[in-house]
């Protein structure tokens, strides 16, 4: 039995974004920050959706998926270096580690 792509995404990487944004912002700004980041996420989804057919016509199917694959690798490298590990850490520990000294 083969799962549809949406189902695979929903039980795989799909929830990671929502979990991450719920953990990395300090409690005092979490609601507002999650609103802004959610809007940015939907805006990025919109850009991908609107640009897909244009890119498909310009560089072909293989080119589009190589482009998206390259952008995914760039994003993975960024997240690997910049996004902190939150496993087995309390929200207070994460907030303390992410708050710049003197704030």
Gaussian input, Z-matrix of N, CA and C with variables (Angstrom, degrees):
# hf/3-21g

backbone

0 1
 N
 C     1     B1
 C     2     B2     1     A1
 N     3     B3     2     A2     1     D1
 C     4     B4     3     A3     2     D2
 C     5     B5     4     A4     3     D3
 N     6     B6     5     A5     4     D4
 C     7     B7     6     A6     5     D5
 C     8     B8     7     A7     6     D6
 N     9     B9     8     A8     7     D7
 C    10    B10     9     A9     8     D8
 C    11    B11    10    A10     9     D9
 N    12    B12    11    A11    10    D10
 C    13    B13    12    A12    11    D11
 C    14    B14    13    A13    12    D12
 N    15    B15    14    A14    13    D13
 C    16    B16    15    A15    14    D14
 C    17    B17    16    A16    15    D15
 N    18    B18    17    A17    16    D16
 C    19    B19    18    A18    17    D17
 C    20    B20    19    A19    18    D18
 N    21    B21    20    A20    19    D19
 C    22    B22    21    A21    20    D20
 C    23    B23    22    A22    21    D21
 N    24    B24    23    A23    22    D22
 C    25    B25    24    A24    23    D23
 C    26    B26    25    A25    24    D24
 N    27    B27    26    A26    25    D25
 C    28    B28    27    A27    26    D26
 C    29    B29    28    A28    27    D27
 N    30    B30    29    A29    28    D28
 C    31    B31    30    A30    29    D29
 C    32    B32    31    A31    30    D30
 N    33    B33    32    A32    31    D31
 C    34    B34    33    A33    32    D32
 C    35    B35    34    A34    33    D33
 N    36    B36    35    A35    34    D34
 C    37    B37    36    A36    35    D35
 C    38    B38    37    A37    36    D36
 N    39    B39    38    A38    37    D37
 C    40    B40    39    A39    38    D38
 C    41    B41    40    A40    39    D39
 N    42    B42    41    A41    40    D40
 C    43    B43    42    A42    41    D41
 C    44    B44    43    A43    42    D42
 N    45    B45    44    A44    43    D43
 C    46    B46    45    A45    44    D44
 C    47    B47    46    A46    45    D45
 N    48    B48    47    A47    46    D46
 C    49    B49    48    A48    47    D47
 C    50    B50    49    A49    48    D48
 N    51    B51    50    A50    49    D49
 C    52    B52    51    A51    50    D50
 C    53    B53    52    A52    51    D51
 N    54    B54    53    A53    52    D52
 C    55    B55    54    A54    53    D53
 C    56    B56    55    A55    54    D54
 N    57    B57    56    A56    55    D55
 C    58    B58    57    A57    56    D56
 C    59    B59    58    A58    57    D57
 N    60    B60    59    A59    58    D58
 C    61    B61    60    A60    59    D59
 C    62    B62    61    A61    60    D60
 N    63    B63    62    A62    61    D61
 C    64    B64    63    A63    62    D62
 C    65    B65    64    A64    63    D63
 N    66    B66    65    A65    64    D64
 C    67    B67    66    A66    65    D65
 C    68    B68    67    A67    66    D66
 N    69    B69    68    A68    67    D67
 C    70    B70    69    A69    68    D68
 C    71    B71    70    A70    69    D69
 N    72    B72    71    A71    70    D70
 C    73    B73    72    A72    71    D71
 C    74    B74    73    A73    72    D72
 N    75    B75    74    A74    73    D73
 C    76    B76    75    A75    74    D74
 C    77    B77    76    A76    75    D75
 N    78    B78    77    A77    76    D76
 C    79    B79    78    A78    77    D77
 C    80    B80    79    A79    78    D78
 N    81    B81    80    A80    79    D79
 C    82    B82    81    A81    80    D80
 C    83    B83    82    A82    81    D81
 N    84    B84    83    A83    82    D82
 C    85    B85    84    A84    83    D83
 C    86    B86    85    A85    84    D84
 N    87    B87    86    A86    85    D85
 C    88    B88    87    A87    86    D86
 C    89    B89    88    A88    87    D87
 N    90    B90    89    A89    88    D88
 C    91    B91    90    A90    89    D89
 C    92    B92    91    A91    90    D90
 N    93    B93    92    A92    91    D91
 C    94    B94    93    A93    92    D92
 C    95    B95    94    A94    93    D93
 N    96    B96    95    A95    94    D94
 C    97    B97    96    A96    95    D95
 C    98    B98    97    A97    96    D96
 N    99    B99    98    A98    97    D97
 C   100   B100    99    A99    98    D98
 C   101   B101   100   A100    99    D99
 N   102   B102   101   A101   100   D100
 C   103   B103   102   A102   101   D101
 C   104   B104   103   A103   102   D102
 N   105   B105   104   A104   103   D103
 C   106   B106   105   A105   104   D104
 C   107   B107   106   A106   105   D105
 N   108   B108   107   A107   106   D106
 C   109   B109   108   A108   107   D107
 C   110   B110   109   A109   108   D108
 N   111   B111   110   A110   109   D109
 C   112   B112   111   A111   110   D110
 C   113   B113   112   A112   111   D111
 N   114   B114   113   A113   112   D112
 C   115   B115   114   A114   113   D113
 C   116   B116   115   A115   114   D114
 N   117   B117   116   A116   115   D115
 C   118   B118   117   A117   116   D116
 C   119   B119   118   A118   117   D117
 N   120   B120   119   A119   118   D118
 C   121   B121   120   A120   119   D119
 C   122   B122   121   A121   120   D120
 N   123   B123   122   A122   121   D121
 C   124   B124   123   A123   122   D122
 C   125   B125   124   A124   123   D123
 N   126   B126   125   A125   124   D124
 C   127   B127   126   A126   125   D125
 C   128   B128   127   A127   126   D126
 N   129   B129   128   A128   127   D127
 C   130   B130   129   A129   128   D128
 C   131   B131   130   A130   129   D129
 N   132   B132   131   A131   130   D130
 C   133   B133   132   A132   131   D131
 C   134   B134   133   A133   132   D132
 N   135   B135   134   A134   133   D133
 C   136   B136   135   A135   134   D134
 C   137   B137   136   A136   135   D135
 N   138   B138   137   A137   136   D136
 C   139   B139   138   A138   137   D137
 C   140   B140   139   A139   138   D138
 N   141   B141   140   A140   139   D139
 C   142   B142   141   A141   140   D140
 C   143   B143   142   A142   141   D141
 N   144   B144   143   A143   142   D142
 C   145   B145   144   A144   143   D143
 C   146   B146   145   A145   144   D144
 N   147   B147   146   A146   145   D145
 C   148   B148   147   A147   146   D146
 C   149   B149   148   A148   147   D147
 N   150   B150   149   A149   148   D148
 C   151   B151   150   A150   149   D149
 C   152   B152   151   A151   150   D150
 N   153   B153   152   A152   151   D151
 C   154   B154   153   A153   152   D152
 C   155   B155   154   A154   153   D153
 N   156   B156   155   A155   154   D154
 C   157   B157   156   A156   155   D155
 C   158   B158   157   A157   156   D156
 N   159   B159   158   A158   157   D157
 C   160   B160   159   A159   158   D158
 C   161   B161   160   A160   159   D159
 N   162   B162   161   A161   160   D160
 C   163   B163   162   A162   161   D161
 C   164   B164   163   A163   162   D162
 N   165   B165   164   A164   163   D163
 C   166   B166   165   A165   164   D164
 C   167   B167   166   A166   165   D165
 N   168   B168   167   A167   166   D166
 C   169   B169   168   A168   167   D167
 C   170   B170   169   A169   168   D168
 N   171   B171   170   A170   169   D169
 C   172   B172   171   A171   170   D170
 C   173   B173   172   A172   171   D171
 N   174   B174   173   A173   172   D172
 C   175   B175   174   A174   173   D173
 C   176   B176   175   A175   174   D174
 N   177   B177   176   A176   175   D175
 C   178   B178   177   A177   176   D176
 C   179   B179   178   A178   177   D177
 N   180   B180   179   A179   178   D178
 C   181   B181   180   A180   179   D179
 C   182   B182   181   A181   180   D180
 N   183   B183   182   A182   181   D181
 C   184   B184   183   A183   182   D182
 C   185   B185   184   A184   183   D183
 N   186   B186   185   A185   184   D184
 C   187   B187   186   A186   185   D185
 C   188   B188   187   A187   186   D186
 N   189   B189   188   A188   187   D187
 C   190   B190   189   A189   188   D188
 C   191   B191   190   A190   189   D189
 N   192   B192   191   A191   190   D190
 C   193   B193   192   A192   191   D191
 C   194   B194   193   A193   192   D192
 N   195   B195   194   A194   193   D193
 C   196   B196   195   A195   194   D194
 C   197   B197   196   A196   195   D195
 N   198   B198   197   A197   196   D196
 C   199   B199   198   A198   197   D197
 C   200   B200   199   A199   198   D198
 N   201   B201   200   A200   199   D199
 C   202   B202   201   A201   200   D200
 C   203   B203   202   A202   201   D201
 N   204   B204   203   A203   202   D202
 C   205   B205   204   A204   203   D203
 C   206   B206   205   A205   204   D204
 N   207   B207   206   A206   205   D205
 C   208   B208   207   A207   206   D206
 C   209   B209   208   A208   207   D207
 N   210   B210   209   A209   208   D208
 C   211   B211   210   A210   209   D209
 C   212   B212   211   A211   210   D210
 N   213   B213   212   A212   211   D211
 C   214   B214   213   A213   212   D212
 C   215   B215   214   A214   213   D213
 N   216   B216   215   A215   214   D214
 C   217   B217   216   A216   215   D215
 C   218   B218   217   A217   216   D216
 N   219   B219   218   A218   217   D217
 C   220   B220   219   A219   218   D218
 C   221   B221   220   A220   219   D219
 N   222   B222   221   A221   220   D220
 C   223   B223   222   A222   221   D221
 C   224   B224   223   A223   222   D222
 N   225   B225   224   A224   223   D223
 C   226   B226   225   A225   224   D224
 C   227   B227   226   A226   225   D225
 N   228   B228   227   A227   226   D226
 C   229   B229   228   A228   227   D227
 C   230   B230   229   A229   228   D228
 N   231   B231   230   A230   229   D229
 C   232   B232   231   A231   230   D230
 C   233   B233   232   A232   231   D231
 N   234   B234   233   A233   232   D232
 C   235   B235   234   A234   233   D233
 C   236   B236   235   A235   234   D234
 N   237   B237   236   A236   235   D235
 C   238   B238   237   A237   236   D236
 C   239   B239   238   A238   237   D237
 N   240   B240   239   A239   238   D238
 C   241   B241   240   A240   239   D239
 C   242   B242   241   A241   240   D240
 N   243   B243   242   A242   241   D241
 C   244   B244   243   A243   242   D242
 C   245   B245   244   A244   243   D243
 N   246   B246   245   A245   244   D244
 C   247   B247   246   A246   245   D245
 C   248   B248   247   A247   246   D246
 N   249   B249   248   A248   247   D247
 C   250   B250   249   A249   248   D248
 C   251   B251   250   A250   249   D249
 N   252   B252   251   A251   250   D250
 C   253   B253   252   A252   251   D251
 C   254   B254   253   A253   252   D252
 N   255   B255   254   A254   253   D253
 C   256   B256   255   A255   254   D254
 C   257   B257   256   A256   255   D255
 N   258   B258   257   A257   256   D256
 C   259   B259   258   A258   257   D257
 C   260   B260   259   A259   258   D258
 N   261   B261   260   A260   259   D259
 C   262   B262   261   A261   260   D260
 C   263   B263   262   A262   261   D261
 N   264   B264   263   A263   262   D262
 C   265   B265   264   A264   263   D263
 C   266   B266   265   A265   264   D264
 N   267   B267   266   A266   265   D265
 C   268   B268   267   A267   266   D266
 C   269   B269   268   A268   267   D267
 N   270   B270   269   A269   268   D268
 C   271   B271   270   A270   269   D269
 C   272   B272   271   A271   270   D270
 N   273   B273   272   A272   271   D271
 C   274   B274   273   A273   272   D272
 C   275   B275   274   A274   273   D273
 N   276   B276   275   A275   274   D274
 C   277   B277   276   A276   275   D275
 C   278   B278   277   A277   276   D276
 N   279   B279   278   A278   277   D277
 C   280   B280   279   A279   278   D278
 C   281   B281   280   A280   279   D279
 N   282   B282   281   A281   280   D280
 C   283   B283   282   A282   281   D281
 C   284   B284   283   A283   282   D282
 N   285   B285   284   A284   283   D283
 C   286   B286   285   A285   284   D284
 C   287   B287   286   A286   285   D285
 N   288   B288   287   A287   286   D286
 C   289   B289   288   A288   287   D287
 C   290   B290   289   A289   288   D288
 N   291   B291   290   A290   289   D289
 C   292   B292   291   A291   290   D290
 C   293   B293   292   A292   291   D291
 N   294   B294   293   A293   292   D292
 C   295   B295   294   A294   293   D293
 C   296   B296   295   A295   294   D294
 N   297   B297   296   A296   295   D295
 C   298   B298   297   A297   296   D296
 C   299   B299   298   A298   297   D297
 N   300   B300   299   A299   298   D298
 C   301   B301   300   A300   299   D299
 C   302   B302   301   A301   300   D300
 N   303   B303   302   A302   301   D301
 C   304   B304   303   A303   302   D302
 C   305   B305   304   A304   303   D303
 N   306   B306   305   A305   304   D304
 C   307   B307   306   A306   305   D305
 C   308   B308   307   A307   306   D306

   B1=1.4498
   B2=1.5240
   B3=1.2880
   B4=1.4606
   B5=1.5206
   B6=1.3364
   B7=1.4670
   B8=1.5196
   B9=1.3238
   B10=1.4740
   B11=1.5280
   B12=1.3223
   B13=1.4741
   B14=1.5214
   B15=1.3159
   B16=1.4663
   B17=1.5216
   B18=1.3228
   B19=1.4565
   B20=1.5232
   B21=1.3177
   B22=1.4663
   B23=1.5226
   B24=1.3094
   B25=1.4624
   B26=1.5284
   B27=1.3259
   B28=1.4647
   B29=1.5249
   B30=1.3275
   B31=1.4699
   B32=1.5237
   B33=1.3175
   B34=1.4591
   B35=1.5107
   B36=1.3332
   B37=1.4591
   B38=1.5227
   B39=1.3100
   B40=1.4528
   B41=1.5167
   B42=1.3265
   B43=1.4641
   B44=1.5352
   B45=1.3158
   B46=1.4655
   B47=1.5284
   B48=1.3094
   B49=1.4689
   B50=1.5198
   B51=1.3340
   B52=1.4575
   B53=1.5195
   B54=1.3099
   B55=1.4643
   B56=1.5247
   B57=1.3117
   B58=1.4597
   B59=1.5263
   B60=1.3294
   B61=1.4667
   B62=1.5213
   B63=1.3196
   B64=1.4649
   B65=1.5249
   B66=1.3239
   B67=1.4623
   B68=1.5179
   B69=1.3227
   B70=1.4644
   B71=1.5184
   B72=1.3197
   B73=1.4647
   B74=1.5149
   B75=1.3421
   B76=1.4670
   B77=1.5285
   B78=1.3063
   B79=1.4655
   B80=1.5259
   B81=1.3229
   B82=1.4620
   B83=1.5330
   B84=1.3397
   B85=1.4648
   B86=1.5297
   B87=1.3122
   B88=1.4728
   B89=1.5330
   B90=1.3219
   B91=1.4637
   B92=1.5145
   B93=1.3206
   B94=1.4671
   B95=1.5270
   B96=1.3314
   B97=1.4677
   B98=1.5245
   B99=1.3256
   B100=1.4638
   B101=1.5229
   B102=1.3203
   B103=1.4684
   B104=1.5276
   B105=1.3307
   B106=1.4693
   B107=1.5306
   B108=1.3185
   B109=1.4648
   B110=1.5295
   B111=1.3268
   B112=1.4704
   B113=1.5263
   B114=1.3234
   B115=1.4689
   B116=1.5297
   B117=1.3313
   B118=1.4690
   B119=1.5280
   B120=1.3204
   B121=1.4649
   B122=1.5289
   B123=1.3235
   B124=1.4606
   B125=1.5333
   B126=1.3241
   B127=1.4669
   B128=1.5331
   B129=1.3248
   B130=1.4683
   B131=1.5312
   B132=1.3256
   B133=1.4747
   B134=1.5276
   B135=1.3294
   B136=1.4602
   B137=1.5277
   B138=1.3383
   B139=1.4698
   B140=1.5292
   B141=1.3232
   B142=1.4691
   B143=1.5241
   B144=1.3205
   B145=1.4651
   B146=1.5219
   B147=1.3217
   B148=1.4638
   B149=1.5333
   B150=1.3198
   B151=1.4657
   B152=1.5293
   B153=1.3163
   B154=1.4660
   B155=1.5225
   B156=1.3121
   B157=1.4684
   B158=1.5215
   B159=1.3277
   B160=1.4675
   B161=1.5177
   B162=1.3383
   B163=1.4664
   B164=1.5216
   B165=1.3183
   B166=1.4609
   B167=1.5232
   B168=1.3167
   B169=1.4697
   B170=1.5211
   B171=1.3343
   B172=1.4696
   B173=1.5233
   B174=1.3394
   B175=1.4756
   B176=1.5268
   B177=1.3096
   B178=1.4633
   B179=1.5260
   B180=1.3177
   B181=1.4618
   B182=1.5186
   B183=1.3210
   B184=1.4656
   B185=1.5230
   B186=1.3292
   B187=1.4612
   B188=1.5187
   B189=1.3367
   B190=1.4661
   B191=1.5230
   B192=1.3000
   B193=1.4618
   B194=1.5288
   B195=1.3347
   B196=1.4685
   B197=1.5286
   B198=1.3302
   B199=1.4669
   B200=1.5175
   B201=1.3338
   B202=1.4629
   B203=1.5243
   B204=1.3168
   B205=1.4636
   B206=1.5193
   B207=1.3402
   B208=1.4591
   B209=1.5255
   B210=1.3401
   B211=1.4625
   B212=1.5270
   B213=1.3156
   B214=1.4650
   B215=1.5209
   B216=1.3276
   B217=1.4677
   B218=1.5289
   B219=1.3328
   B220=1.4680
   B221=1.5283
   B222=1.3302
   B223=1.4657
   B224=1.5274
   B225=1.3264
   B226=1.4708
   B227=1.5211
   B228=1.3180
   B229=1.4680
   B230=1.5249
   B231=1.3280
   B232=1.4586
   B233=1.5268
   B234=1.3209
   B235=1.4654
   B236=1.5239
   B237=1.3149
   B238=1.4725
   B239=1.5285
   B240=1.3397
   B241=1.4624
   B242=1.5221
   B243=1.3267
   B244=1.4630
   B245=1.5325
   B246=1.3174
   B247=1.4671
   B248=1.5270
   B249=1.3235
   B250=1.4662
   B251=1.5319
   B252=1.3107
   B253=1.4667
   B254=1.5179
   B255=1.3226
   B256=1.4588
   B257=1.5211
   B258=1.3179
   B259=1.4634
   B260=1.5325
   B261=1.3287
   B262=1.4725
   B263=1.5335
   B264=1.3212
   B265=1.4604
   B266=1.5133
   B267=1.3254
   B268=1.4606
   B269=1.5229
   B270=1.3382
   B271=1.4630
   B272=1.5266
   B273=1.3300
   B274=1.4583
   B275=1.5373
   B276=1.3408
   B277=1.4671
   B278=1.5240
   B279=1.3104
   B280=1.4645
   B281=1.5199
   B282=1.3347
   B283=1.4644
   B284=1.5237
   B285=1.3326
   B286=1.4584
   B287=1.5359
   B288=1.3239
   B289=1.4635
   B290=1.5226
   B291=1.3278
   B292=1.4648
   B293=1.5164
   B294=1.3292
   B295=1.4553
   B296=1.5317
   B297=1.3382
   B298=1.4545
   B299=1.5209
   B300=1.3116
   B301=1.4650
   B302=1.5359
   B303=1.3284
   B304=1.4459
   B305=1.5097
   B306=1.3340
   B307=1.4772
   B308=1.4934
   A1=109.21
   A2=115.97
   A3=121.44
   A4=109.96
   A5=115.41
   A6=120.22
   A7=110.42
   A8=117.82
   A9=119.40
   A10=109.38
   A11=116.17
   A12=120.81
   A13=111.89
   A14=117.63
   A15=120.67
   A16=111.89
   A17=116.78
   A18=120.46
   A19=110.48
   A20=116.93
   A21=120.28
   A22=110.57
   A23=116.49
   A24=121.16
   A25=110.31
   A26=116.69
   A27=121.45
   A28=112.51
   A29=117.98
   A30=120.13
   A31=111.99
   A32=117.20
   A33=121.71
   A34=111.82
   A35=116.04
   A36=121.52
   A37=114.32
   A38=118.82
   A39=122.00
   A40=115.12
   A41=118.82
   A42=120.03
   A43=114.51
   A44=117.84
   A45=120.69
   A46=110.97
   A47=117.81
   A48=121.57
   A49=110.72
   A50=116.99
   A51=121.41
   A52=111.24
   A53=117.35
   A54=120.91
   A55=110.45
   A56=116.54
   A57=120.90
   A58=111.40
   A59=117.58
   A60=117.69
   A61=111.72
   A62=117.20
   A63=119.75
   A64=111.81
   A65=117.37
   A66=121.17
   A67=114.95
   A68=118.72
   A69=118.66
   A70=115.26
   A71=118.13
   A72=119.15
   A73=111.30
   A74=117.77
   A75=121.16
   A76=110.40
   A77=115.49
   A78=120.80
   A79=112.75
   A80=117.50
   A81=120.36
   A82=113.19
   A83=118.22
   A84=120.62
   A85=112.73
   A86=117.32
   A87=120.43
   A88=112.42
   A89=118.20
   A90=120.17
   A91=112.68
   A92=116.48
   A93=120.83
   A94=111.20
   A95=116.72
   A96=120.51
   A97=110.85
   A98=117.07
   A99=119.71
   A100=111.08
   A101=117.54
   A102=120.75
   A103=110.62
   A104=116.14
   A105=120.60
   A106=110.57
   A107=116.85
   A108=120.76
   A109=111.07
   A110=117.12
   A111=120.07
   A112=110.78
   A113=116.21
   A114=119.74
   A115=110.85
   A116=117.17
   A117=120.38
   A118=110.46
   A119=116.99
   A120=121.39
   A121=110.38
   A122=117.14
   A123=120.38
   A124=110.56
   A125=117.92
   A126=120.68
   A127=110.24
   A128=117.06
   A129=120.56
   A130=110.54
   A131=117.07
   A132=120.50
   A133=110.47
   A134=116.00
   A135=120.74
   A136=110.98
   A137=116.69
   A138=120.85
   A139=110.63
   A140=116.98
   A141=120.45
   A142=110.02
   A143=116.43
   A144=120.62
   A145=111.84
   A146=116.83
   A147=121.06
   A148=111.30
   A149=117.88
   A150=120.25
   A151=113.59
   A152=118.07
   A153=119.52
   A154=112.86
   A155=118.61
   A156=120.26
   A157=112.26
   A158=117.52
   A159=120.88
   A160=110.10
   A161=115.91
   A162=119.72
   A163=111.17
   A164=116.82
   A165=120.88
   A166=110.57
   A167=117.05
   A168=120.71
   A169=111.95
   A170=117.73
   A171=121.24
   A172=112.63
   A173=117.59
   A174=119.38
   A175=113.49
   A176=117.41
   A177=120.97
   A178=112.38
   A179=114.56
   A180=121.00
   A181=113.66
   A182=116.37
   A183=119.50
   A184=110.08
   A185=116.87
   A186=120.89
   A187=112.60
   A188=116.63
   A189=120.47
   A190=110.00
   A191=116.89
   A192=118.44
   A193=111.99
   A194=117.86
   A195=118.77
   A196=110.62
   A197=117.12
   A198=120.84
   A199=110.21
   A200=117.53
   A201=120.82
   A202=111.27
   A203=116.74
   A204=120.13
   A205=112.06
   A206=116.62
   A207=120.95
   A208=111.03
   A209=116.15
   A210=119.71
   A211=111.12
   A212=117.27
   A213=121.07
   A214=110.43
   A215=117.87
   A216=120.63
   A217=111.27
   A218=116.92
   A219=120.50
   A220=109.73
   A221=116.62
   A222=120.90
   A223=110.99
   A224=117.11
   A225=119.95
   A226=111.49
   A227=117.09
   A228=120.47
   A229=110.41
   A230=117.02
   A231=120.79
   A232=110.30
   A233=116.72
   A234=120.29
   A235=111.72
   A236=116.18
   A237=120.43
   A238=110.34
   A239=115.90
   A240=120.39
   A241=113.85
   A242=118.32
   A243=121.04
   A244=116.12
   A245=118.56
   A246=120.34
   A247=109.30
   A248=117.17
   A249=120.15
   A250=112.28
   A251=115.52
   A252=121.52
   A253=108.16
   A254=117.31
   A255=120.90
   A256=112.83
   A257=116.80
   A258=120.80
   A259=110.46
   A260=115.98
   A261=123.55
   A262=112.73
   A263=117.65
   A264=121.71
   A265=108.78
   A266=115.97
   A267=119.84
   A268=109.66
   A269=115.79
   A270=119.83
   A271=111.09
   A272=117.05
   A273=120.59
   A274=110.90
   A275=117.51
   A276=120.24
   A277=110.90
   A278=116.06
   A279=120.27
   A280=109.99
   A281=116.51
   A282=120.70
   A283=110.82
   A284=117.75
   A285=121.73
   A286=110.73
   A287=116.86
   A288=120.18
   A289=112.84
   A290=117.73
   A291=120.89
   A292=113.76
   A293=117.72
   A294=121.05
   A295=109.53
   A296=117.65
   A297=119.99
   A298=111.28
   A299=116.81
   A300=121.62
   A301=110.17
   A302=115.59
   A303=120.27
   A304=114.62
   A305=118.50
   A306=120.76
   A307=110.67
   D1=133.43
   D2=-177.64
   D3=-111.05
   D4=129.60
   D5=178.01
   D6=-79.38
   D7=143.40
   D8=172.49
   D9=-63.08
   D10=154.22
   D11=-177.79
   D12=-56.03
   D13=-40.36
   D14=179.81
   D15=-62.15
   D16=-38.62
   D17=178.99
   D18=-68.05
   D19=-39.72
   D20=178.08
   D21=-63.57
   D22=-41.50
   D23=178.36
   D24=-65.03
   D25=-40.83
   D26=-177.21
   D27=-65.38
   D28=-31.57
   D29=178.88
   D30=-99.87
   D31=2.88
   D32=-179.93
   D33=-113.59
   D34=-104.67
   D35=-175.93
   D36=-83.36
   D37=-15.24
   D38=-176.71
   D39=-51.17
   D40=-51.93
   D41=-176.62
   D42=-75.51
   D43=-12.17
   D44=-174.89
   D45=-59.38
   D46=-44.92
   D47=179.86
   D48=-56.04
   D49=-49.09
   D50=-176.01
   D51=-66.67
   D52=-36.44
   D53=177.13
   D54=-68.67
   D55=-43.31
   D56=-178.33
   D57=-61.89
   D58=-47.24
   D59=-177.07
   D60=-68.82
   D61=-23.28
   D62=177.42
   D63=-75.84
   D64=-17.96
   D65=-176.22
   D66=-101.44
   D67=-29.08
   D68=-167.87
   D69=-90.82
   D70=-10.67
   D71=-179.35
   D72=-97.89
   D73=141.08
   D74=176.91
   D75=-59.84
   D76=150.66
   D77=-177.29
   D78=-55.68
   D79=-36.77
   D80=-174.90
   D81=-66.98
   D82=-22.29
   D83=179.87
   D84=-122.06
   D85=4.54
   D86=-171.65
   D87=-55.85
   D88=-47.00
   D89=-178.09
   D90=-60.01
   D91=-49.99
   D92=-179.59
   D93=-66.08
   D94=-42.18
   D95=-178.94
   D96=-64.03
   D97=-41.87
   D98=179.24
   D99=-65.70
   D100=-32.92
   D101=176.59
   D102=-64.54
   D103=-47.29
   D104=-179.40
   D105=-63.82
   D106=-45.50
   D107=-178.06
   D108=-67.61
   D109=-36.51
   D110=176.98
   D111=-63.53
   D112=-41.57
   D113=177.03
   D114=-64.41
   D115=-40.55
   D116=177.89
   D117=-63.59
   D118=-38.88
   D119=178.24
   D120=-63.07
   D121=-46.58
   D122=179.42
   D123=-66.35
   D124=-35.56
   D125=177.19
   D126=-64.65
   D127=-42.26
   D128=177.99
   D129=-64.29
   D130=-41.46
   D131=176.17
   D132=-60.18
   D133=-40.47
   D134=179.03
   D135=-63.06
   D136=-44.32
   D137=179.99
   D138=-60.97
   D139=-43.30
   D140=178.40
   D141=-62.26
   D142=-45.49
   D143=-178.37
   D144=-63.32
   D145=-45.49
   D146=-177.09
   D147=-70.77
   D148=-34.31
   D149=-175.28
   D150=-87.02
   D151=-13.69
   D152=-172.90
   D153=-58.88
   D154=-52.06
   D155=-177.10
   D156=-65.71
   D157=-36.55
   D158=176.71
   D159=-62.92
   D160=-46.22
   D161=178.08
   D162=-64.83
   D163=-39.30
   D164=179.29
   D165=-59.54
   D166=-43.49
   D167=178.39
   D168=-70.21
   D169=-33.16
   D170=-176.22
   D171=-78.95
   D172=-44.79
   D173=-173.11
   D174=-122.96
   D175=3.05
   D176=176.20
   D177=81.43
   D178=166.95
   D179=-176.94
   D180=-61.23
   D181=-45.05
   D182=-179.87
   D183=-64.02
   D184=-42.14
   D185=179.89
   D186=-62.48
   D187=-41.07
   D188=179.94
   D189=-63.44
   D190=-46.52
   D191=-177.40
   D192=-71.37
   D193=-31.44
   D194=172.21
   D195=-66.48
   D196=-39.91
   D197=176.94
   D198=-60.95
   D199=-50.24
   D200=178.60
   D201=-62.84
   D202=-38.07
   D203=176.91
   D204=-63.64
   D205=-42.33
   D206=177.11
   D207=-62.36
   D208=-45.68
   D209=178.81
   D210=-62.71
   D211=-34.63
   D212=176.24
   D213=-64.49
   D214=-42.08
   D215=178.26
   D216=-64.60
   D217=-39.92
   D218=176.44
   D219=-61.72
   D220=-44.80
   D221=179.21
   D222=-63.17
   D223=-42.93
   D224=178.38
   D225=-61.00
   D226=-42.65
   D227=178.47
   D228=-62.43
   D229=-42.00
   D230=178.73
   D231=-62.73
   D232=-49.82
   D233=-177.93
   D234=-64.06
   D235=-37.54
   D236=179.26
   D237=-59.80
   D238=-38.46
   D239=-177.49
   D240=-86.50
   D241=-32.83
   D242=-168.92
   D243=-108.20
   D244=-24.92
   D245=-175.92
   D246=-90.95
   D247=123.68
   D248=-176.96
   D249=-73.09
   D250=151.68
   D251=174.07
   D252=-73.80
   D253=133.15
   D254=-179.18
   D255=-115.73
   D256=-0.25
   D257=-177.97
   D258=-62.84
   D259=132.21
   D260=176.69
   D261=62.10
   D262=28.33
   D263=178.17
   D264=-125.84
   D265=141.46
   D266=178.48
   D267=-76.08
   D268=161.62
   D269=177.33
   D270=-60.94
   D271=-34.01
   D272=178.93
   D273=-66.66
   D274=-40.17
   D275=177.62
   D276=-64.45
   D277=-42.40
   D278=179.86
   D279=-63.65
   D280=-45.78
   D281=179.67
   D282=-60.91
   D283=-43.35
   D284=179.56
   D285=-61.35
   D286=-43.10
   D287=-178.22
   D288=-71.04
   D289=-28.74
   D290=-178.17
   D291=-89.61
   D292=-13.69
   D293=-179.15
   D294=-81.44
   D295=125.26
   D296=178.49
   D297=-61.13
   D298=149.16
   D299=179.71
   D300=-59.73
   D301=137.35
   D302=177.97
   D303=90.49
   D304=4.08
   D305=179.70
   D306=-110.23

